[in-house]
Amino acid sequence: MIIGGLAFLGAATGLTFYALGQKASYFYMPAELTTASVQPGQRIRLGGLVEKGSITRGHGATVAFSVTDTQKSVKVTYIGILPDLFREEQGVITEGSFNPDGVFVADSVLAKHDERYMPKDVADGLKAKGVWQESNGE
């Protein structure tokens, strides 16, 4: 009886961590947010390309930019040091939440260079959504 209970508990714990891992690796593209029920304050991952001409630097380490999937753009603000690979028209994954004004407030920014520097599921997601840009070894 005890062994059966422990086996059940172990299986339930494993399934929980598997489900959380699957959810954690998913990210929304800007065009998906019109149909997604994302509430202000709800933590999500937002991915796409840094829109050309959208990067503005504010006071201190504050930076604003837009993430696009070529269909829609989302304004993002971030306070912190950006990755060295962060630049316009490159892939980016941000983590954070929307404020009540509809601006995505990121607390983490990950920049992509190519598949070697990004998790396979993220690279595959960008390719599947049509926003992948080959880097030609840059």
C-alpha positions as CSV (number, residue, x, y, z in Angstrom):
1,M,0.0,0.0,0.0
2,I,2.8,2.4,0.9
3,I,4.8,1.5,-2.1
4,G,1.8,2.0,-4.4
5,G,1.1,5.4,-2.8
6,L,4.8,6.5,-3.3
7,A,4.7,5.3,-6.9
8,F,1.6,7.3,-7.5
9,L,3.0,10.4,-5.8
10,G,6.2,10.0,-7.9
11,A,4.3,9.7,-11.1
12,A,2.1,12.7,-10.3
13,T,5.2,14.8,-9.4
14,G,6.9,13.8,-12.6
15,L,3.9,14.7,-14.7
16,T,3.6,18.0,-13.0
17,F,7.3,18.9,-13.7
18,Y,6.9,17.7,-17.3
19,A,3.8,19.9,-17.8
20,L,5.5,22.9,-16.3
21,G,8.6,22.4,-18.4
22,Q,6.4,22.2,-21.6
23,K,4.6,25.5,-20.6
24,A,7.9,27.2,-19.6
25,S,9.4,26.6,-23.1
26,Y,6.5,28.1,-25.0
27,F,6.4,31.7,-26.1
28,Y,3.8,33.9,-27.7
29,M,4.4,35.7,-30.9
30,P,2.9,39.2,-31.1
31,A,0.1,38.2,-33.6
32,E,-1.0,35.4,-31.2
33,L,-1.7,37.8,-28.4
34,T,-4.8,39.1,-30.1
35,T,-6.4,35.7,-29.6
36,A,-4.7,34.7,-26.4
37,S,-6.3,35.5,-23.1
38,V,-3.3,37.0,-21.5
39,Q,-4.2,39.3,-18.5
40,P,-2.1,42.2,-17.2
41,G,0.3,40.9,-14.7
42,Q,0.3,37.4,-16.1
43,R,3.8,36.1,-16.7
44,I,4.5,35.0,-20.3
45,R,7.4,34.7,-22.8
46,L,7.1,37.0,-25.8
47,G,9.2,36.1,-28.9
48,G,9.9,37.5,-32.3
49,L,12.3,39.9,-33.9
50,V,13.5,43.3,-32.6
51,E,11.7,45.7,-34.9
52,K,14.0,48.0,-36.9
53,G,14.1,51.5,-35.6
54,S,12.3,50.7,-32.4
55,I,15.2,50.8,-29.9
56,T,15.2,53.8,-27.6
57,R,17.3,54.2,-24.5
58,G,15.9,56.0,-21.5
59,H,17.4,57.1,-18.2
60,G,20.0,54.7,-16.7
61,A,19.6,51.1,-17.9
62,T,16.0,51.6,-19.2
63,V,15.5,50.6,-22.8
64,A,12.3,50.4,-24.9
65,F,11.9,48.4,-28.1
66,S,9.3,46.6,-30.1
67,V,9.0,42.8,-30.8
68,T,7.4,41.9,-34.1
69,D,6.5,38.8,-36.0
70,T,6.1,40.9,-39.2
71,Q,2.3,40.9,-38.6
72,K,2.0,42.8,-35.3
73,S,4.4,44.6,-33.0
74,V,4.4,44.8,-29.2
75,K,6.1,47.6,-27.3
76,V,8.5,46.3,-24.6
77,T,10.3,48.1,-21.8
78,Y,13.3,46.6,-19.9
79,I,15.5,47.8,-17.2
80,G,18.9,46.1,-17.2
81,I,21.9,45.2,-19.3
82,L,20.9,43.8,-22.7
83,P,22.7,40.7,-24.1
84,D,25.6,41.5,-26.4
85,L,23.8,39.8,-29.3
86,F,20.7,42.1,-28.9
87,R,20.1,44.2,-32.0
88,E,17.5,45.2,-34.5
89,E,16.1,42.5,-36.8
90,Q,17.4,39.7,-34.6
91,G,15.5,37.1,-32.7
92,V,14.6,37.8,-29.1
93,I,12.7,36.1,-26.3
94,T,11.5,38.3,-23.4
95,E,10.0,37.2,-20.2
96,G,7.6,39.4,-18.1
97,S,4.1,40.7,-18.1
98,F,1.9,43.3,-19.6
99,N,1.1,46.4,-17.6
100,P,-2.4,47.9,-17.6
101,D,-1.4,50.2,-20.5
102,G,-0.6,47.3,-22.8
103,V,3.2,47.6,-22.6
104,F,5.1,44.4,-22.1
105,V,7.4,44.9,-19.1
106,A,10.3,42.5,-19.4
107,D,12.5,41.3,-16.6
108,S,14.5,39.0,-18.8
109,V,15.7,39.4,-22.4
110,L,17.4,36.6,-24.4
111,A,18.9,37.4,-27.8
112,K,19.4,34.8,-30.4
113,H,22.3,34.5,-32.8
114,D,21.7,31.2,-34.4
115,E,20.6,27.7,-33.4
116,R,23.8,26.9,-31.6
117,Y,23.0,29.5,-28.9
118,M,19.4,28.9,-28.4
119,P,17.3,26.0,-27.2
120,K,16.2,23.8,-30.1
121,D,12.5,24.3,-29.2
122,V,12.8,28.1,-29.4
123,A,14.7,28.0,-32.7
124,D,12.1,25.5,-34.1
125,G,9.3,27.8,-32.9
126,L,10.7,30.8,-34.7
127,K,11.2,28.8,-37.8
128,A,7.6,27.4,-37.7
129,K,6.2,30.9,-37.2
130,G,8.1,32.2,-40.2
131,V,10.3,34.7,-38.4
132,W,13.6,32.8,-38.4
133,Q,16.5,34.6,-40.1
134,E,19.6,32.6,-41.1
135,S,22.7,34.3,-39.7
136,N,25.2,33.0,-42.4
137,G,27.7,32.3,-39.7
138,E,27.9,35.9,-38.3
